[in-house]
Amino acid sequence: MITSSPMGWNSWDCYGAAVDEKTVRANAEYCAKNLLASGYEYIVVDIQWYEPTAKNHEYHPFTELVTDGYSRLMPAVNRFPSAEGGKGFAPLAEYVHSLGLKFGIHIMRGIPRQAVHADSPIQGTDRTARQIAKNDSICCWNTDMYGVDPSKEGAYEYYLSIFRLYASWGVDFVKCDDIAREMPHCREELKLISKAARNCGREIVLSISPGPALLEEAEMYKQYANMWRITDDFWDKWELLYNMFERCEKWSIHTGFDHYPDADMLPVGPLRQDYDVNDRTKFTENEQITMLTLWSIFRSPLFIGGEMTKFDDFTLSLLTNTGITDMHRNSRHAHQLYRREVNGNELIVWTSVSAEGGTYLAVFNAGETDARFDISLHEAELYGKYKAVELWSNEESTAERHIVTAIPSHGAKAYLLK
């Protein structure tokens, strides 16, 4: 069981399919030194760690992958040298754990195509890869896998075998791709994956991708996963951030103990290092503040996408602001209070209850000009006199009946009222 929304780092935004062990270790070291105290604890190796020739965010169709004798993918040792000799990710996970952090990996739904073509055995059963594969269940953007037919004998044994392997490595987090938006035809396969994760002998957080997840399947996700993507890949474009307000509003009632709708990674700092080492986030500082404010009051998982070892002072301060990380941990029953036009600008206000006492108000200026807003506390059903702390600046004031605040274009402020 996870009692708070997960926080950490994921390699995709920077390295696509091509991250290597040296890079993972360096980011883990930075995270442990600078971000662990703020709650960021998972270090996740994203897609195709089993692909020896991966160079960037693009995939090589039908390329040769690294597998073991039981139809299971293994780390490519030219990229992860500590995996030599069949050790898998155990040495890397051990190092990450030694820093006080937790270790995670990405997987694709299904079984490797090359294992199916070779009719490889499956551990724990006399069934083979070809006998459990569902050859017409394929990913439209990656050629690595066939789906698994949940009705076939040996299907559950396959998934249990891979999760037991991950448990033996010390994996704490698995992001399973090509499944979240593939309902309802992947529903039974999700159930097998979830059952295997829960029976593998180690507590593993199960995250499912890609989005957008289907709102009508919310109870399915909540029952069988710990987090699920509510959007397709989220990048550093204002239009995508603006659209996230509507997504978060719809999903806010489904955030709770052990299950968290996922607004995707935070594209902050240096990104896309496999293409351009000078490629930094295109979000303005105000847009990054808006993003962290929305993700935190909504309690989306917070997974950093940037190359942490190259963070500037602003990026580090953005991610470690104590008031904001406290809101991420303590926010309960978050919802949009209203969304309206005020003097030509779009004002969006969210509210939630703090588990440690008090009420959060997040105020967003989604308009194109700087503006001054008068926020009625009565509309939030707050009556009386309050001490108001603005979390980004830590400025204190007394609030009664309303809060008057100036917010730049695409910016935000967040208040704790007690």
Buried (B, 14 or more C-beta within 10 A) or exposed (E): EBEBBBBBBBBBBBBBBBBBBEBBBEBBBBBBEBBBEBBBBBBBBBBBBBBBEBEEBEBBEEBEBBBBEBBBBBBBBEBBBBBEEEBBBBBBBBBBBEBEBBBBBBBBBBBBBBBBEBEBBBBBBEBBBBBBBBEEBBBEEBBBBBBBBBEBEBBBBBBBBBBBBBBBBBBBBBBBBBBBBBBEEBBBBBBBBBBBBEEBEBEBBBBBBBBBBBEEBBEBBBEBBBBBBBBEBBBBEBEBBBEBBEBBBBBBEBBEEEBBBBBBBBBBBBBBBBBEEEBBBEBBBBBBBBBBBBBBBBBBBBBBBBBBBBBEEEBBEBBBBEBBBBBBBBBEEBBBBEBEEBEEBBBBBBBBBBEEEBBBBBBBBBBEEBBEBEBEBEEBEBEEEBEBBBBBEEEEEEBEBBBEBEBBBBBBBBBBBE
